[in-house]
Amino acid sequence: MSFTNFIKEFRAKKGGLIVFSSIVEKIGGLLLYIIATNLIPKNELGFIVYANTSLDFIFPFIGFGVHQGLIRYGSLAKSQLEKNYLFQISLKKGLQFSLLLVALFAILSPFITLNLKPSLTYLLLLSFQLISLFLFEIVRIYIRIINLNRLYAQITIAKVFFLVLLAFLFTLKFTGIGYVIVLSLAPLFVAIYYIYKLDLLKHKLPKKINFNLTDYISYGMFSSFAGVLSQLLFTIDIMLIANMLKDESLVAHYKISTILPFSFLILSMAFIRTNFVKLANKSESDKTYIKNYYLNYLKIFSVLSILIIGFFYFFSDTVFLLFGKSYQNDYNLMFIFSIGIAGGLLLRVPLGNILSAVGLPKINALNSFIVLIFNLILSYFLITKMGIKGAAIATSIMFWFSGILSLIAFIWYLRKK
């Protein structure tokens, strides 16, 4: 596949809309933090960040991964009836599993917040995201597998608008409590609205269909397990900062420093989302297509990575002004993160998603486990020596390390008969 055809295919699949909606989603996330940093006291925000970070690593495991099975097996399904069947099975099983996770967090929350006890209330409220985000995500995935990328973009933008507007109003009125209530419930309302608007529950399930539920759930479990371990790469440093340095203001400062650099990862995810269904269909029959797809991807994102590093080298001080006077670029964290983000854009994110699309979630899980162990050791050592700056350096190193492992796995996949 030539680079010209690569671009034409991306445009034909409404890839521009996917990227645009993903950018809007990240801008919405940035606006949420601007609202939080300007309307919530820094100490209280530190408690909220700690509570939400405690949940971050489990978000990929929402519904015990059945939504991951839906995107893979739904992409391979031949008929609309079979896709709708998979959606309804996933919805039923995923809701059961999500309720179980919320109950589990309710039991464990006093222990999770032992060192920052004021975070307990926020953690309990935020745990309802495990249900609302599952519902929202499964609706978006179903829309992707039936190739309605324009509608996918519409739903994403609608959620962002609704979330940011309510967050501003509720935070203005109720400060931190209002903020976390909106985070927990807004995606739920949007998901329910579109489930009924699109009549996703109107079809009766067939009595029998050629479908192996065990394989379906197994794929989702391994994909989500890889996602959980991967998410820990983003959260282990915050957990260590909170428990080693025991300063909620440093937790808030560190988290704010990650927001804009990490937001650029969504560009890579948006590209892969656009072609995930086709990559899954080509996984057995045309490895050359998948290889060329990645090489063409690199032509775009190599340039983008250089621009991102340059931007944060020159303008990170200016960016910090968005978050209020109490936040300053004392540690140059954004620039450090941007170097790691380049590794994420070029290797970690695209190759991890491609390996998932071709049916190799176990490799992603093993990769993430290895990286997690190294990240835990390196972060502990560097935080001890350098504080939050050491945590940022460890995270950036791990992006590249994980990406190299994914590249090795991808080369193995291409050569495997």
Secondary structure by P-SEA (a helix, b strand, c coil): ccaaaaaaaaaaaaaaaaaaaaaaaaaaaaaaaaaaaacccaaaaaaaaaaaaaaccccccccccaaaaaaaaaaacccaaaaaaaaaaaaaaaaaaaaaaaaaaaaaccccccccccaaaaaaaacaaaaaaaaaaaaaaaaaaacaaaaaaaaaaaaaaaaaaaaaaaaaaccaaaaaaaaccaaaaaaaaaaaaaccccccccccccccaaaaaaaaaaaaaaaaaaaaaacaaaaaaaaacccaaaaaaaaaaaccccccaaaaaaaaaacaaaaaaaccccaaaaaaaaaaaaaaaaaaaaaaaaaaaccccccccccccccccccaaaaaaaaaaaaaacccaaaaaaaaaaccaaaaaaaaaaaaaaaaaaaaaaaacccaaaaaaaaaaaaaaaaaaaaaaaaaaaacc
